[in-house]
């Protein structure tokens, strides 16, 4: 039966290529290393020093997050129309151009354009092209795993970029380091882009052909019917619930990631980059673990767990950052990175489950705007709050409250069953709790994993009316 699938080896090739691209693009998460170097230059002064306002140092990063997110819409459309290889190639050229530009300027506007706009757009094009083709080669039972591996490259990147950037900055200075990184990223992203390919029309994953997942044969027919256009997605209440949850989860995580080196420097000095690298391991692990876990216990239950856990960590951060301890800071940053990373595996999987693959690039691009807006708004807000008395504490409290609200909001993703005569009106809380309980039993091995078919929200609402 497996001989009917001549393309079976391409799936993991695409996964490796997508992961390689994200390993390069993940330089975004090493921003705190660049930020510390810029702050040091501002404070030291002298010829060639950066002459920025200290309160504006985070702006290129915030603009980059925003550009990244909105570029995903255009890039998603491009990925659907011209394919992932050309889309990733455009991303590599933009990132390379942005970093090369940084090699020739230390002006604030130059960095906003080079890092914030050009590199940000490049991140969007490269990132949007890496995951969709990879998950198309595998069955729905592996969506979370494959998405987690590919986006895990983005989160894992600081493990090597943080020490590399630190070494380059020490040896060559800020601008020459950006030039070297730009050329390197240009070569890596453009090189891997040629390995990205969508499966041929009519392709069926080999695990389905071999009958590894019997339930998938019936589920596949249901899922093929779900190919929503972006206009249909934008009319779905679930889109806005997911958007707000993504806004909160991603924004709170980016708020911490962009400041990890600064927080760690108080107790770790010049070794603060180690905290960035270790936190990146947590970031990457969160993507893979959340992807696998969501395949087993369900996306909604996994999202609730991750948002609630992140809320607890924000409140735990208050005493830890007030009395810095290197070990505790690293542990805190690692778990925060873990929870943040889970968002980047869960939401691509939600998009595939709910809205199908035909317009996946554009649909997920629309949802991904939550990541950019969340990063821009919450990073900027955190900087303003931290400048006030008792700022760090208030920033963590605000983030913790938002995350708790996000966890509560995720309950509304559960579908209500149709009203049955003589029975009480079903509630989303009951549906959520039923799924959560089933997921817990699956996790413990008392129940077999179940493949969940996407449910059309509008059809459900019409059926209930």
C-alpha positions in Angstrom: 0.0 0.0 0.0 2.9 2.4 0.8 4.1 1.9 -2.8 1.2 4.0 -3.9 2.9 7.0 -2.4 6.0 7.9 -4.4 6.4 11.2 -2.5 6.7 9.7 1.0 10.3 11.0 1.7 9.6 14.6 0.8 7.7 15.3 4.1 10.7 15.2 6.4 12.8 17.0 3.8 10.4 19.9 4.0 10.3 19.7 7.8 14.1 19.9 8.0 14.2 22.8 5.5 11.5 24.7 7.4 13.2 24.2 10.7 16.5 25.4 9.2 14.9 28.6 7.9 13.4 29.2 11.3 16.7 28.6 13.0 18.1 31.6 11.0 15.0 33.8 11.4 14.9 33.2 15.2 17.5 36.0 15.5 14.5 38.1 16.5 14.6 36.4 19.9 18.2 37.5 20.4 17.1 41.2 20.4 17.8 41.5 24.1 21.5 40.9 23.3 21.5 43.7 20.7 19.4 45.9 23.0 22.0 45.6 25.8 24.8 46.5 23.4 22.9 49.6 22.1 22.1 50.7 25.7 25.8 50.3 26.6 26.8 52.4 23.6 24.3 55.1 24.5 25.6 55.3 28.1 29.3 55.2 27.1 29.0 57.8 24.4 32.0 58.9 22.3 32.6 58.9 18.5 30.3 56.5 16.6 28.1 55.9 19.7 24.4 55.3 19.4 22.6 58.6 20.3 19.1 57.4 21.0 16.7 58.1 23.8 16.9 55.2 26.3 13.1 55.0 26.4 13.1 54.3 22.6 15.6 51.4 22.5 12.8 48.8 22.4 11.0 50.5 19.4 12.8 48.7 16.5 11.9 45.4 18.2 8.3 46.4 18.7 8.0 47.7 15.1 9.6 44.4 13.9 7.0 42.4 15.7 4.2 44.4 14.2 5.7 44.3 10.7 6.3 40.6 11.0 2.7 39.9 11.8 1.1 42.0 9.1 3.6 40.8 6.5 2.3 37.3 7.3 -1.0 38.3 5.6 0.7 39.2 2.4 3.2 36.4 2.7 0.4 33.9 3.4 -1.4 35.0 0.3 1.9 34.6 -1.6 2.5 31.2 -0.1 -1.0 30.1 -1.3 -0.5 31.5 -4.8 3.2 31.2 -5.8 4.3 28.5 -3.4 6.5 28.3 -0.3 9.9 28.3 -2.1 9.5 31.7 -3.7 7.9 33.1 -0.6 10.8 32.0 1.6 13.3 33.3 -1.0 11.7 36.7 -0.7 12.0 36.5 3.1 15.7 35.7 2.9 16.4 38.6 0.6 14.5 41.0 2.9 16.1 39.8 6.1 19.5 40.0 4.5 18.9 43.5 3.2 17.7 44.7 6.6 20.7 43.4 8.5 23.1 44.7 5.9 21.5 48.1 6.2 22.1 47.9 10.0 25.8 47.4 9.2 26.0 50.9 7.8 24.0 53.0 10.3 23.5 53.6 14.0 20.7 56.1 13.6 17.3 55.4 15.3 15.4 55.7 12.0 17.8 53.5 10.2 17.3 50.7 12.8 13.5 51.1 12.8 13.6 50.7 9.0 16.3 48.0 8.8 15.4 45.8 11.8 11.8 46.9 12.2 10.5 47.1 8.7 12.8 45.2 6.3 13.9 42.4 8.6 10.4 42.2 10.1 8.8 41.8 6.7 11.5 39.1 5.9 10.7 37.2 9.1 7.0 37.2 8.0 7.7 35.9 4.5 10.2 33.3 5.7 8.1 32.1 8.7 4.9 31.9 6.7 6.5 29.7 4.1 8.1 27.2 6.5 5.1 25.6 8.4 2.2 25.2 5.8 4.0 22.9 3.4 5.4 20.8 6.2 2.0 20.0 7.8 0.5 19.3 4.4 2.7 16.3 4.0 1.4 14.6 7.2 -2.0 13.4 8.6 -4.0 15.4 11.1 -2.8 13.1 13.9 0.7 14.7 13.5 -0.3 18.3 12.9 0.8 19.5 16.3 4.0 17.5 16.3 5.1 18.7 12.8 4.1 22.3 13.5 5.9 22.2 16.8 9.2 20.9 15.3 9.2 23.5 12.5 8.4 26.5 14.6 10.7 25.1 17.3 13.6 26.1 15.1 12.6 29.7 15.5 12.5 29.4 19.3 15.7 27.4 19.5 17.7 29.9 17.5 19.0 32.0 20.4 20.8 28.9 21.7 23.5 29.5 19.1 22.7 33.1 18.1 23.0 34.5 21.6 26.7 33.4 22.2 27.5 34.0 18.5 26.1 37.6 18.7 27.9 38.2 22.0 31.2 37.0 20.4 30.7 39.1 17.3 29.7 42.2 19.2 32.8 41.9 21.4 35.1 41.3 18.4 33.7 43.6 15.7 31.2 46.0 17.3 27.5 46.4 16.6 27.5 47.5 13.0 30.0 44.9 11.6 28.2 42.2 13.5 24.9 43.1 11.9 26.7 43.0 8.5 28.1 39.5 9.1 24.8 38.1 10.4 22.9 39.6 7.5 25.1 37.9 4.9 24.8 34.6 6.8 21.0 34.7 7.1 20.7 35.6 3.4 22.6 32.5 2.4 20.9 30.1 4.8 17.3 31.2 4.3 17.6 31.4 0.5 19.4 28.1 0.3 16.8 26.2 2.3 14.0 27.9 0.5 14.6 25.7 -2.6 13.8 22.6 -0.5 10.3 23.7 0.4 7.6 22.1 -1.7 3.9 21.4 -1.4 2.6 17.8 -1.8 1.0 17.1 -5.2 -2.7 17.3 -5.8 -4.5 14.3 -4.4 -1.7 13.4 -2.1 -2.6 11.2 0.9 -0.2 10.8 3.9 1.4 7.4 4.0 0.2 6.7 7.5 -3.4 6.9 6.2 -2.6 4.7 3.2 -1.1 2.1 5.6 -4.1 2.3 7.9 -2.2 3.4 11.0 -5.0 5.7 12.0 -8.3 4.1 10.9 -10.4 6.9 12.1 -8.6 9.3 9.8 -10.3 7.8 6.7 -13.7 9.0 7.9 -12.3 12.2 9.4 -10.4 13.1 6.2 -13.7 13.4 4.2 -15.1 15.7 6.8 -12.0 17.8 6.9 -11.8 18.1 3.1 -15.1 20.0 3.3 -13.6 22.7 5.5 -11.7 25.1 3.2 -12.8 28.5 4.5 -11.9 31.7 2.8 -10.5 34.5 4.8 -13.8 36.4 4.6 -15.5 33.4 6.2 -12.8 33.1 8.8 -13.3 36.8 9.8 -17.0 36.2 10.2 -16.4 33.3 12.7 -16.7 34.1 16.4 -13.9 31.6 17.0 -11.4 33.7 15.1 -11.8 36.6 17.5 -11.6 34.3 20.6 -8.4 32.8 19.2 -7.1 36.3 18.2 -7.5 37.7 21.7 -5.9 34.6 23.3 -3.0 34.8 20.9 -2.7 38.5 21.5 -2.4 37.9 25.2 -0.2 34.8 25.2 2.2 36.1 22.6 2.4 39.7 23.9 3.1 38.7 27.4 5.8 36.3 26.3 7.5 38.8 24.0 7.4 41.3 26.8 9.6 39.0 28.9 11.8 37.6 26.0 12.8 41.1 24.9 14.1 41.9 28.4 15.6 38.6 29.5 19.2 39.7 29.1 18.5 43.0 31.0 16.9 41.1 33.9 19.7 38.5 34.0 22.5 41.1 33.9 21.9 42.1 37.5 22.9 38.7 38.8 24.9 37.2 35.9 26.8 40.2 34.6 28.4 39.5 31.2 27.1 35.9 31.3 23.5 37.2 30.9 23.5 35.8 27.3 23.5 32.3 28.9 20.0 33.1 30.3 18.8 34.0 26.8 20.2 30.8 25.3 18.7 28.6 28.0 15.3 30.4 27.8 15.4 29.6 24.1 15.6 25.9 24.8 12.4 26.3 26.8 10.9 28.3 24.0 11.6 25.5 21.5 10.6 22.7 23.9 7.3 24.5 24.5 6.4 24.4 20.8 7.2 20.7 20.4 5.6 19.6 23.8 2.5 21.7 23.2 2.2 20.3 19.7 2.4 16.7 20.8 0.2 17.3 23.8 -2.5 19.0 21.8 -2.5 16.0 19.3 -3.3 13.8 22.3 -5.5 15.8 24.6 -6.9 18.5 22.3 -5.9 22.0 21.3 -8.4 23.8 23.6 -7.4 22.0 26.8 -3.7 22.5 26.0 -4.2 26.2 25.4 -6.0 26.6 28.7 -3.2 24.9 30.6 -0.5 27.0 29.0 -2.2 30.3 29.5 -3.0 29.5 33.1 0.5 28.3 33.8 2.0 31.5 32.2 -0.3 33.6 34.4 1.1 31.9 37.5 4.7 32.5 36.3 4.0 36.2 35.9 3.0 36.5 39.6 5.9 34.3 40.6 8.3 36.6 38.8 7.5 39.5 41.2 9.6 38.2 44.1 12.2 36.6 41.9 13.0 39.7 40.0 12.9 41.9 43.1 15.7 39.8 44.7 17.7 38.5 41.6 19.1 35.1 41.8 20.8 33.7 38.7 19.4 30.2 39.1 15.9 31.3 39.8 15.9 33.8 36.9 17.1 31.2 34.4 14.4 28.7 35.6 11.7 31.5 35.4 12.8 32.6 31.9 12.9 29.0 30.7 9.4 28.2 31.8 8.1 31.5 30.5 9.8 30.8 27.2 8.2 27.3 27.3 4.7 28.7 27.7 5.2 31.4 25.1 6.6 28.9 22.6 3.4 26.8 23.0 1.4 29.5 21.3 3.4 29.1 18.1 2.5 25.5 17.9 -1.1 25.7 19.0 -2.4 28.5 16.8 -1.2 27.2 13.5 -2.8 23.9 14.4 -6.1 25.6 15.4 -6.0 27.3 11.9 -5.7 24.0 10.1 -8.3 22.3 12.2 -10.9 25.0 12.0 -10.4 26.4 8.5 -8.6 23.8 6.4 -5.5 23.9 4.1 -6.7 25.4 0.9 -6.3 29.0 2.1 -4.2 28.2 5.1 -1.4 30.7 4.5 -3.8 33.7 4.3 -6.0 32.5 7.1 -3.2 31.9 9.5 -1.7 35.2 8.4 -4.8 37.0 9.5 -4.7 35.2 12.9 -1.0 35.8 13.3 -1.6 39.6 13.4 -2.5 39.0 17.0 1.1 38.0 17.6 2.4 41.3 16.2 -0.1 43.6 17.7 0.3 41.8 21.1 4.1 42.2 20.9 3.9 45.8 19.9 1.2 46.9 22.4 2.4 44.9 25.4 6.1 45.5 24.9 5.6 49.2 24.6 3.1 49.3 27.5 5.6 47.3 29.7 8.4 49.8 28.9 6.1 52.7 29.9 5.0 50.9 33.1 8.5 50.0 34.1 9.5 53.6 33.9 7.1 54.4 36.7 7.6 53.8 40.4 7.2 50.1 41.2 7.1 49.5 37.5 8.4 45.9 37.3 5.9 44.6 39.8 3.0 46.4 38.1 4.0 45.1 34.6 4.1 41.5 35.8 0.7 41.9 37.6 -0.9 43.4 34.5 0.5 40.6 32.4 -0.6 37.9 34.9 -4.2 39.3 35.0 -4.4 39.4 31.2 -3.2 35.8 30.9 -5.7 34.6 33.5 -8.4 36.3 31.4 -7.1 34.6 28.3 -7.2 31.2 30.0 -10.9 31.9 30.9 -11.7 33.1 27.4 -10.3 29.9 25.9 -13.3 28.0 27.4 -15.5 29.7 24.7 -13.7 27.7 22.0 -15.6 24.7 23.1 -18.6 23.8 20.9 -22.0 23.6 22.5 -24.1 20.5 21.6 -27.4 21.0 20.0 -30.4 21.4 22.4 -32.2 18.1 22.9 -35.9 18.2 23.9 -36.3 17.6 27.6 -32.7 18.2 28.5 -31.1 21.3 30.0 -29.4 23.9 27.8 -25.8 22.8 27.3 -23.0 25.2 28.2 -19.5 25.7 26.7 -18.1 25.2 30.2 -19.6 21.7 30.4 -18.3 20.9 26.9 -14.9 22.3 27.8 -14.7 20.4 31.0 -15.8 17.2 29.3 -13.0 17.6 26.7 -10.5 18.5 29.4 -11.4 15.5 31.5 -11.1 13.2 28.4 -7.7 14.8 27.6 -6.4 14.1 31.1 -7.4 10.5 30.8 -5.7 10.3 27.4 -2.6 11.8 28.8 -2.5 9.2 31.7 -3.1 6.4 29.2 -6.7 5.5 30.3 -8.2 6.5 27.0 -7.0 6.3 23.4 -6.2 9.5 21.5 -9.1 10.7 19.5 -8.9 12.5 16.2 -11.1 15.6 16.5 -12.8 16.8 13.3 -13.2 20.6 12.9 -16.7 21.8 13.5 -18.3 24.5 11.4 -19.3 27.2 14.0 -21.8 28.9 11.7 -23.5 25.6 10.9 -23.7 24.7 14.5 -25.3 28.0 15.4 -27.8 27.6 12.6 -28.7 24.1 13.8 -29.2 25.4 17.3 -31.5 28.2 16.1 
